[in-house]
């Protein structure tokens, strides 16, 4: 079974440009999460999709970030316009729908390393 | 709000020695706790998770962790370190069903000395 995949693996852009990151979750996983790690700090939650709906987007830093999950399959995270502080590693994770009173394992992709110059 | 504190951003142990990576958490509800590992140039891989069953949790690669509610701790241990254990380790907490997002610690980079 294929794991979570992310594209591109690396991206170097200039300040003010636009970048779109893609995540393909494990097939059948309704839950999709985006996280970000900036410059050796902790990994921080950005948002959570259940199928195509945004369940929780409390971690999105500002309106320059737009996440979509059309059709409830893959997801994209667009940063427009990119700023220097957006540099970091963006992780995607997916999980099955949990039963009440439980927590399903989140499976992580390899991440996209974004550098804004 | 939940939080995780990992004491020691860098830990070095000799090959064959005990590995102990510390994690303390804060949570207003019974927590779910996780340890993830990131090997160089790879994604995060789940080592083990605590989900309110047994307090001593065994994971992959010989690692285990013990949930201690009185100490709000979930330290990761391995009796004998191997060179292949060199990686970065992350402790994480979540509230579980209805709020499954993970809150991570800052990570501990483990170096194995030959």
Interface residues (C-beta under 8 A of the other chain):
Chain A: X3 X4 X31 X33 X35 X40 X41 X42 X43 X44 X45 X48 X56 X59 X91 X93 X95 X98 X99 X100 X101 X102 X103 X104 X105 X106 X107 X108 X109 X110 X111
Chain B: X4 X32 X36 X41 X42 X43 X44 X45 X46 X49 X51 X90 X92 X94 X96 X97 X99 X100 X101 X102 X103 X104 X105 X106 X107
